[in-house]
Structure formats: structure tokens, C-alpha cells
Amino acid sequence: MNFQDNLIENERGVERLVKGSKRVAVLGIKTEQQPGQPAFYVAEYLSRAGVEVVPVPVYYPDVTHILGKPVYRRLVDIPGEVDLVDVFRRPQDIDQHLEDIIAKKPKAVWFQSGIRNDAAAEKLAKAGIQVVQDRCLMVEHRRYSILG
């Protein structure tokens, strides 16, 4: 398989990922103290929609739970498998998480709207991880949940 096959840019691939992602780690999640931030309300939406959300905040060292779930500081510390890592980090900050993401080996990584890092995406794709860039998981989840 060519690594470029792991760079998901078509609707069919996005739909398949959305429908197949039952356990999502949210890297860079915000807390209930920032309810208007996409890095919180997207995760909150997913949780309400029945997706198991695993909070992985980058800041907030004193926070132990978000959305009623225990937080993890690194992806590799999350017990069990993760279908998708939803990334809320600036493009230039993604590189510092690559080793952790690759070590966890999720099926896919999703860079939220406005987040694009082609070099990181290529590295993840070459590690066998599917990647979506610059799309909102909440928007896509709503679209494909409605379509059934």
C-alpha cells in the first residue's frame, strides 16, 4: 500500500472514518471552563452523540476529569485501542506529538478545521495511520449520522 492511500481527502473515506470511530482521543481538549472553544464543544458534541471521548489536554495540569472522563497526558497512557485522535493543536505544534501518536497507533488522526501540516500527515501515513486534515469532525459526524 502506498502511504498516500492513508491521506484521506475524499468523501467516501471521510464517511468511513466518521462512522467507524467509536472511541476518540481528543488531543488538545479544553475544559468545561472554555465551553465556547471548539476544542471543548466538539468533544462535548461527540460525547453526547454516543462516541467515547478520551480527553488528552495539553494544558490544565490540575484538571483530572473533562466531560466526566479521566484525562490522560499522553496518548500512549490510554488503556486499550483508540479509533481516532482528534487534534486541536496549531500546525507548528503537531510535530511534538508525532512520536506519541505513532506509538499509540490509532487507526486514524484528524486535524481539525484550519489545521494542516503536510509533513506530519505524511509521517503518520507512512506509519500506517490514516489522516484527515483541515475538516471539522463535528460537522462531518453530523453529516454522516444524518445520512445513516
Secondary structure, DSSP 8 states (H G I E B T S, - for coil): --GGGGB--SHHHHHHHHHH--EEEEET---TT-TTSHHHHHHHHHHHTT-EEEEE-SS-TT--EETTEE--SSGGGS-S--SEEEE-S-GGGSGGGHHHHHHH--SEEEE-TT---HHHHHHHHHTT-EEE-S--HHHHHHHHHHH-
